[in-house]
Amino acid sequence: MENEDFEVGITFNLSNILDYNSNDIVVKNILIRDAVVIQCLLFDFGKVRAFEKSPFLRFIYIVEGKAEVVINNNSTFLQKGDSILIPGNTESSIEANQPFKMLCVTEKND
């Protein structure tokens, strides 16, 4: 995993830290520690990120746009301001039916 892109104690705005790339998922690392990873991700239309029974708990917060989160084949549609917890050891995916920006906090279970 790449290094952090932000300094502790310095203000930043999640809505302004990344621009969309055509046909891509853009990831910006905010904080990487032994037990937690915080990232901002931008999904262009049609992009999907799948997690096959990941052991990690994920907290997802939609910063802008709308997203579809699928957990064990059950779809949930999220929009700006919505959050969801994706439990560890479940199959899940995050899908872009339109471009969106999200914050993802991953808790590592060692």
C-alpha positions as CSV (number, residue, x, y, z in Angstrom):
1,M,0.0,0.0,0.0
2,E,1.2,3.5,-0.8
3,N,2.3,6.0,1.8
4,E,0.0,8.6,3.3
5,D,-0.6,11.7,1.3
6,F,-1.6,14.1,4.2
7,E,0.1,15.5,7.2
8,V,-1.4,15.2,10.7
9,G,-2.7,18.6,12.0
10,I,-3.1,20.1,8.5
11,T,-6.7,20.9,7.3
12,F,-8.0,19.4,4.1
13,N,-11.4,19.2,2.4
14,L,-12.5,15.7,1.2
15,S,-14.7,17.2,-1.5
16,N,-11.7,18.9,-3.1
17,I,-8.8,16.5,-2.7
18,L,-9.2,14.5,-5.9
19,D,-10.5,14.8,-9.4
20,Y,-12.3,12.1,-11.4
21,N,-10.3,10.2,-14.0
22,S,-12.2,8.8,-17.0
23,N,-12.9,5.1,-16.7
24,D,-10.9,4.7,-13.4
25,I,-11.0,4.3,-9.6
26,V,-8.7,6.9,-8.0
27,V,-7.4,6.2,-4.4
28,K,-5.9,8.8,-2.1
29,N,-4.4,7.5,1.2
30,I,-5.2,9.7,4.1
31,L,-3.8,7.7,7.0
32,I,-2.1,4.3,7.2
33,R,-1.5,2.7,10.6
34,D,-1.1,-0.9,11.9
35,A,-4.8,-1.3,12.7
36,V,-6.5,1.2,10.4
37,V,-6.4,2.6,6.9
38,I,-8.3,5.7,5.9
39,Q,-8.7,6.4,2.1
40,C,-10.7,8.7,-0.2
41,L,-11.8,6.9,-3.4
42,L,-13.4,8.3,-6.6
43,F,-15.3,5.9,-8.9
44,D,-16.1,6.8,-12.4
45,F,-19.3,5.5,-14.0
46,G,-19.4,1.8,-14.4
47,K,-16.4,1.0,-12.2
48,V,-16.6,-1.8,-9.6
49,R,-14.3,-2.8,-6.7
50,A,-15.0,-6.3,-5.3
51,F,-13.8,-7.7,-2.0
52,E,-13.8,-11.5,-1.8
53,K,-14.4,-12.4,1.9
54,S,-12.1,-9.7,3.1
55,P,-11.2,-10.2,6.8
56,F,-11.4,-6.4,7.4
57,L,-14.4,-4.3,8.6
58,R,-15.0,-1.3,6.3
59,F,-16.8,1.9,7.1
60,I,-18.0,3.7,3.9
61,Y,-19.2,7.3,3.8
62,I,-20.4,8.8,0.5
63,V,-18.9,12.3,0.1
64,E,-20.7,13.1,-3.2
65,G,-22.7,11.3,-5.8
66,K,-24.4,7.9,-5.4
67,A,-23.1,4.4,-4.9
68,E,-24.3,0.8,-4.8
69,V,-22.9,-1.4,-2.1
70,V,-23.4,-5.1,-2.4
71,I,-22.9,-7.3,0.7
72,N,-23.5,-11.0,0.4
73,N,-25.5,-10.4,-2.8
74,N,-27.8,-7.8,-1.1
75,S,-27.7,-4.3,-2.7
76,T,-27.9,-1.1,-0.8
77,F,-28.0,2.3,-2.6
78,L,-26.2,5.1,-0.9
79,Q,-26.2,8.8,-1.7
80,K,-24.3,11.9,-0.4
81,G,-24.1,11.8,3.4
82,D,-25.0,8.1,3.8
83,S,-22.7,5.5,5.5
84,I,-22.6,1.8,5.9
85,L,-20.5,-0.8,7.7
86,I,-19.3,-3.7,5.7
87,P,-18.6,-6.6,8.1
88,G,-15.4,-8.6,7.7
89,N,-15.4,-12.1,6.2
90,T,-18.2,-11.3,3.8
91,E,-18.2,-10.9,0.0
92,S,-18.9,-7.3,-1.0
93,S,-18.5,-4.9,-3.8
94,I,-18.9,-1.2,-4.4
95,E,-20.3,-0.2,-7.7
96,A,-20.6,3.2,-9.6
97,N,-23.9,3.6,-11.3
98,Q,-22.8,7.2,-11.6
99,P,-19.5,8.9,-10.6
100,F,-19.1,9.2,-6.8
101,K,-16.6,10.0,-4.1
102,M,-16.3,8.1,-0.8
103,L,-14.3,7.9,2.4
104,C,-13.3,4.3,3.4
105,V,-12.0,3.4,6.8
106,T,-10.7,-0.1,7.0
107,E,-10.1,-1.8,10.4
108,K,-7.5,-4.5,10.2
109,N,-8.2,-7.5,12.5
110,D,-4.8,-9.0,13.4
